[in-house]
């Protein structure tokens, strides 16, 4: 449903990305099959669904595991709690979270290792895109490449090993990151063939108290490589979006400098999102900001409504904001709080 008589959902998001105000703040909501069933029971009919505006439309991109050679579309389709090998040579134990149990680079040496064939994978994606384009014709279209520089490096080398490599195997670290950078740039060239508005990446290089590595190491090894990737995205006239969990506040000026247009997640449990908005104003867009760990999980519907009003009025001021949970709504979120979200986000700010 489009709540605005003059603009399509895509237009409203583009206005926000251009730092222009609109009476509707664009938002993003993903619900599980179980949550949809609970909402149906909560409201008594399907009219609740008519309240939801799908502002963001996702085109099938490169998943975390590049699982084409397994004969499935995505690792999520595989049996839970099994151990499966992906196209990178990594083995994962599947569950609510996937855990790396084996990786291909046991020593800090690239040797003959090659990253998977992206052109082959994109031939598979091209078959899925026509349906995606039809479903997202009125939305702000995003195509994503999961697992960025840090995430891909540690998955190939092992988490602890790669953190140690950053300190004691610097030449290898640079070589590995350079391979991944060129591979991601190739992916950008292929993703840009879809009629999208933005390319989204992920790179969780922080935890809730700060960066997982020193800022000096991040600036030396990761910053210039992300700059190359973002420049390639901008070459195609597209926005850059990056999902980053944790407290990344110390490197936000660097991310702005190298061309990140929108940062996604913005966990209020570890960053003051209101302060960030005030500090950086029209230098970067924010997506997320609604607390999942505390507010949505343990707050009341009244608490949820109050915080959404604050987010819309303060972060939505002068555009540059997509309202969303800082994390997906897990099954522990009370259905009353999800209903409060749905009802409150659709109320105009003026």
HELIX and SHEET records of a PDB file:
HELIX    1   1 UNK A    9  UNK A   17  1                                   9    
HELIX    2   2 UNK A   33  UNK A   43  1                                  11    
HELIX    3   3 UNK A   46  UNK A   51  5                                   6    
HELIX    4   4 UNK A   67  UNK A   70  5                                   4    
HELIX    5   5 UNK A   75  UNK A   77  5                                   3    
HELIX    6   6 UNK A  118  UNK A  135  1                                  18    
HELIX    7   7 UNK A  149  UNK A  157  1                                   9    
HELIX    8   8 UNK A  159  UNK A  168  1                                  10    
HELIX    9   9 UNK A  170  UNK A  191  1                                  22    
HELIX   10  10 UNK A  215  UNK A  217  1                                   3    
HELIX   11  11 UNK A  218  UNK A  223  3                                   6    
HELIX   12  12 UNK A  224  UNK A  235  1                                  12    
HELIX   13  13 UNK A  249  UNK A  251  5                                   3    
HELIX   14  14 UNK A  252  UNK A  258  1                                   7    
HELIX   15  15 UNK A  273  UNK A  280  1                                   8    
HELIX   16  16 UNK A  281  UNK A  283  5                                   3    
HELIX   17  17 UNK A  292  UNK A  296  3                                   5    
HELIX   18  18 UNK A  297  UNK A  298  1                                   2    
HELIX   19  19 UNK A  301  UNK A  310  1                                  10    
HELIX   20  20 UNK A  311  UNK A  315  3                                   5    
HELIX   21  21 UNK A  335  UNK A  345  1                                  11    
SHEET    1   A 7 UNK A  56  UNK A  62  0                                        
SHEET    2   A 7 UNK A 140  UNK A 145  1                                        
SHEET    3   A 7 UNK A 198  UNK A 202  1                                        
SHEET    4   A 7 UNK A 239  UNK A 244  1                                        
SHEET    5   A 7 UNK A 262  UNK A 265  1                                        
SHEET    6   A 7 UNK A 285  UNK A 290  1                                        
SHEET    7   A 7 UNK A 321  UNK A 325  1                                        
SHEET    1   B 3 UNK A  83  UNK A  85  0                                        
SHEET    2   B 3 UNK A  91  UNK A  93 -1                                        
SHEET    3   B 3 UNK A  99  UNK A 102 -1                                        
SHEET    1   C 2 UNK A 206  UNK A 207  0                                        
SHEET    2   C 2 UNK A 210  UNK A 211 -1                                        
END                                                                             
